[in-house]
Amino acid sequence: MKCLLTLILILLQVLICVSLFSVSEATMIFLQIQPSSISRALGYGYNGVADIWHQSPFIAWDNPALPSLHEGLAVSYTKDNWLKNSGVEDLYFHSGMITFGYKGLGITLPSGNNYGELGTTIDYGVQEIMDEMGNTIGEFSSYETARCFSASYNLLSYLRQTTPDYPDWYNNFNLAAGISCIDIDSDLGPGTGATDADIDGSVNTQIFDVGLIMSYKDQLADNFTGEVSIGYKQFNLIDEHVSYINDEQKDPIGQNKIFGIGLGASVPLKNIVEEGNGLLNWTENCMTLRVLTSQNFSKIHSEVKSSGVEIGVFDTFYYRIGNFSDPDGEIKGTTSGFGLNLHYADVIALEFNSAEFPGGYLVDIQKSTDCMLMVDLIGVYQLIENN
């Protein structure tokens, strides 16, 4: 009986995931969920692969090279009632991630989430175990968890630190690479007992991702600064497969190649206010405009495309809008959201983000939120010393 229950549960998760995550013919589909409400509002897809502007650790999920571009310690947290109002009311997405950046070195680690695990967890709810007569004889919780560990380095940061009298363009250019190991627990069933040893609802495996990011920043005119970024990520580098049944019936986790481009224009505050103005201590830009677009190439799925635009005021208030298209998953539509980043200089920040995005045929619109705390302790110390 346990064997049957486990097989039914695995099938149930696959059916939910196909409609929810717009991926088919693969297992551990929750790995394709975008954890960042910033990226969800900017087209949902994989636009974070080229997002050099936001320090949220959730964006590092899209590209392990990104933390090397920032300074300080950042922690992000989210809990979303996934597929709310669809009839599947006990499905929750939890995530907690940490990034640390210092002089071109970046690290990503899992942090605690609301489910009590480290990293990202999809909670499928509590399931009942019944005997052949339909009587409840027990229950179990079904979930999957991914813990992301990554390291990255910015080559240009190294050159700026070690090259005497380096050329000016070194200050405008960044080139970084990163690699991540994702440790995954999939616990879909209570176990099957000794008589059905070939079937197990629990699996542990690891996959590896690699990422690259290149960016260039320059002054376009007296009061305007322009930026361009190009990002790449290879998800599941060695094409790992897993099996809940036996080694002869392995399912692919999915292998994606993601390309993204970002364009940014900003009006630096120092160009329009007098030197010594107190606002210069708080923020860098008066206004920002950023455009991101990405495309996902997969062996088992159609090309997923997304694009988005963000308008920012004083690096504090953000409005975002985008478009998402997934032909195989039959999901397409407009995304939107906003962000509030309360910060002082670049050394401390508290951020809140909200997003709305298409949810497929089970629910028209999904909503999500996340929050982040960032502190650059070395930057705080230097700020105190200078004052």
C-alpha positions, -999 to 999 in steps of 0.1 A, spaced: 0 0 0 28 24 8 43 17 -26 11 27 -43 8 59 -22 43 69 -30 38 64 -68 5 83 -67 22 112 -48 51 114 -72 26 115 -101 6 143 -83 37 164 -78 46 160 -115 11 171 -126 12 201 -103 47 211 -114 39 209 -151 12 235 -147 30 254 -120 65 257 -133 59 253 -170 84 225 -174 76 189 -185 95 156 -188 117 164 -159 118 159 -121 127 183 -92 108 210 -112 108 234 -82 145 242 -91 130 262 -120 111 286 -97 124 321 -97 129 330 -60 133 368 -65 103 391 -66 125 416 -84 131 392 -112 94 380 -111 83 416 -116 108 421 -144 95 394 -167 96 365 -143 120 343 -164 157 344 -159 164 382 -162 185 380 -130 213 364 -151 223 399 -162 210 420 -133 242 437 -119 223 464 -101 204 446 -73 222 429 -44 194 405 -33 209 370 -28 178 356 -46 191 371 -79 223 351 -74 202 320 -80 201 331 -116 239 336 -119 265 325 -93 289 351 -106 269 381 -94 279 383 -57 315 391 -67 302 425 -80 290 437 -46 304 445 -12 289 434 22 267 407 37 231 404 24 203 381 36 170 375 17 138 358 28 105 349 13 74 328 20 47 325 -7 14 307 -8 20 292 -42 -11 287 -65 -33 306 -40 -70 305 -49 -64 277 -73 -78 249 -51 -43 239 -41 -42 259 -9 -14 242 11 14 246 -14 41 269 -1 74 282 -14 100 291 12 135 305 6 164 320 25 198 329 10 229 347 21 256 364 -1 289 379 9 311 401 -12 346 415 -5 371 429 -30 359 409 -59 352 376 -40 316 365 -38 301 337 -17 265 324 -16 251 302 12 217 289 22 200 305 52 171 294 73 136 295 59 101 294 74 98 257 68 127 250 92 152 240 64 182 258 50 178 272 15 148 269 -8 119 246 1 87 237 -18 62 224 8 36 201 -8 16 199 24 6 170 47 -6 138 30 -27 111 46 -18 74 44 -48 51 41 -52 13 41 -70 -8 15 -103 0 33 -99 38 31 -91 42 67 -64 68 77 -35 51 93 -10 80 94 3 111 76 35 125 63 48 158 50 60 160 15 86 186 4 117 193 -16 147 214 -6 177 229 -24 207 244 -7 229 266 -29 266 270 -22 286 291 -46 318 310 -51 327 337 -76 355 361 -84 357 394 -103 389 394 -124 389 432 -129 387 437 -92 418 417 -88 436 438 -115 425 470 -99 440 459 -66 473 446 -80 481 467 -110 499 500 -103 488 529 -125 461 508 -142 442 524 -171 410 543 -164 388 517 -182 396 492 -154 372 512 -132 344 509 -157 347 472 -166 339 440 -147 343 404 -157 334 377 -132 328 339 -131 311 317 -105 303 281 -98 276 267 -75 268 234 -60 232 228 -52 225 200 -27 189 187 -31 166 167 -9 134 154 -25 111 137 1 79 129 -17 68 97 2 71 79 36 91 50 23 79 17 10 91 -10 34 113 -40 28 89 -57 3 91 -28 -21 128 -19 -18 131 -7 -54 107 22 -48 116 52 -25 100 85 -22 132 102 -9 162 112 -30 194 132 -24 216 145 -52 238 174 -62 240 195 -94 265 221 -105 259 255 -122 284 279 -137 279 316 -145 296 345 -162 289 382 -160 305 411 -179 296 447 -175 308 481 -187 298 516 -173 307 550 -188 295 586 -188 273 592 -219 268 629 -214 273 656 -187 244 643 -166 239 607 -178 257 574 -171 252 543 -192 257 507 -184 255 474 -203 257 438 -189 259 404 -205 252 373 -184 253 336 -190 244 306 -168 247 269 -174 222 251 -151 229 215 -142 263 214 -159 268 177 -160 231 169 -168 224 150 -136 195 125 -135 177 110 -105 154 80 -99 127 73 -74 121 38 -88 154 22 -99 186 31 -117 172 19 -150 144 45 -148 161 78 -142 145 111 -149 163 143 -160 165 172 -137 167 195 -167 196 213 -183 193 249 -193 216 275 -210 205 310 -201 216 342 -218 207 377 -207 214 413 -215 209 444 -193 210 481 -203 210 509 -178 209 547 -178 211 569 -147 213 605 -136 240 606 -108 229 629 -80 264 645 -78 259 660 -113 228 680 -103 233 690 -67 261 710 -51 290 694 -34 283 690 3 246 684 -1 234 660 25 216 638 -1 249 627 -15 255 608 18 224 588 13 222 578 -24 241 578 -56 215 584 -83 186 608 -88 169 585 -114 176 552 -131 162 533 -160 170 497 -166 160 472 -193 166 434 -189 159 406 -213 168 369 -213 163 336 -231 164 301 -218 175 272 -240 166 237 -228 169 202 -243 134 192 -232 115 225 -232 107 253 -256 126 286 -254 114 307 -224 117 344 -231 113 373 -207 120 410 -206 114 439 -182 118 476 -175 126 492 -141 123 529 -132 140 540 -100 140 572 -80 168 580 -56 178 543 -56 149 539 -32 116 536 -50 112 512 -80 85 504 -104 88 473 -126 69 459 -155 77 430 -179 66 403 -202 69 365 -199 65 339 -226 66 301 -223 50 284 -252 53 248 -239 39 257 -205 12 278 -222 21 306 -198 24 342 -211 15 376 -200 25 408 -182 44 410 -150 46 440 -126 57 450 -92 75 476 -70 104 478 -46 113 499 -16 150 501 -6 157 521 25 195 527 26 223 549 37 251 552 11 261 517 0 267 504 35 233 494 49 200 487 33 166 472 41 146 462 10 110 451 3 99 438 -31 65 428 -44 55 411 -77 25 399 -98 30 375 -126 11 350 -147 5 316 -131 -7 293 -159 -40 276 -163 -45 268 -125 -44 305 -115 -44 336 -136 -22 358 -115 3 349 -88 16 373 -62 48 373 -42 69 393 -18 105 392 -4 127 412 18 165 418 22 189 431 47 223 442 36 252 455 58 287 463 47 306 462 81 339 474 66 321 502 48 304 512 80 337 512 98 354 533 71 324 557 71 328 562 108 365 567 106 362 593 78 337 613 99 
